[in-house]
Amino acid sequence: MTIGESDIVVPPSKDISRLFTAPSGAWITVLALWLVGGVVLWKYPLALLGYMLVFASWLVYNFQIVKEDERAKPVFLGQIGKLVGSGPVFVLRPFEKLAKYPTGVQQITFAHAGILTQRKGEITPVVLPVTPVLNFQWPWEDRELTLAIRNAPPPDAEGLKELKNKIEEPFLDVVRTVGGQKTYEWIAQNRIRFAEEITGKLKESKDLTGLIRLFQLKNPTVSMKHIEVPETVKSGLETEAAALPKGRAERIKERESRFGIAEGEEEIRRRIAGVITEYPNIGMNIEALITLRESMKAGKTGWLIVPPEVYGALSRSLGGSPEQAIAGMSEEQFRRLLKRMGGAME
């Protein structure tokens, strides 16, 4: 499979399993030596019994099982033998070893890759930390598995660490290159598409392509384990999202603290004028209203200056203290109120 192909290659369902993997001549020679030792000890029953126990232990030591999700290659005195499928097998130790490779998907999780994302409008570029994962399979065909044994690290935990170290830099370069063409918002909202684009770009990196082919990695794909939006960006988004409702809340709070249930200063003036003009002696009430404002500005108690019935009506109309509403008006606003009430006297 070449990098970038969309079709996933699947291991064959049938494979060849062999009970003995070392050359037959080697097995004949070793068994003959064991037989000679038994003949020598034939006259010594106790020694022969111990010898037979050692021989049985050696056979158990050589017995291995290739699991159903594994493929294996025997290596006898440095020579790589034919592919071995799943099933039992005798390995001629210590002259032979069995290199087992899982056929399932393997994963290498890389360190954070800092992506300098694209500018969006007035927003400056953001260094977005992502944790990419390379998914792959070890080969299962005879020739490809031979090349993997010769060139790639072994498929154990330590071998995967070595493999990660060898491909990390060219792999992260591809991730940063693709991510640098996107905004941080797009990456955070399109993780799957972002991973697919990186997978498609793997073949364009000559260094990475060369290493993947050298190690015979099959079906390479990319996924994103974690995308972390920087705290500065999170804080900015939260502040921006909360700014409008927070500003509205502050304005409502300030307005209610000054004017009770009134919606604004114009509404305050309208309600005061409406109450005063409903009662006789409008002129006296206007004078009382002026005196009340002056008393409040001087810090004196002045509610008795206004007739009780007028004061009560004002309180009910304003939903709170009339002194607070009146004292909160500017001079211009208060003159407009008096002018309006004075027109009602004509």
Summary of the structure (lengths in Angstrom):
residues: 346
radius of gyration: 44.1
end to end distance: 99.4
largest distance: 146.6
contacts: 972
relative contact order: 0.09
helix: 55%
strand: 16%
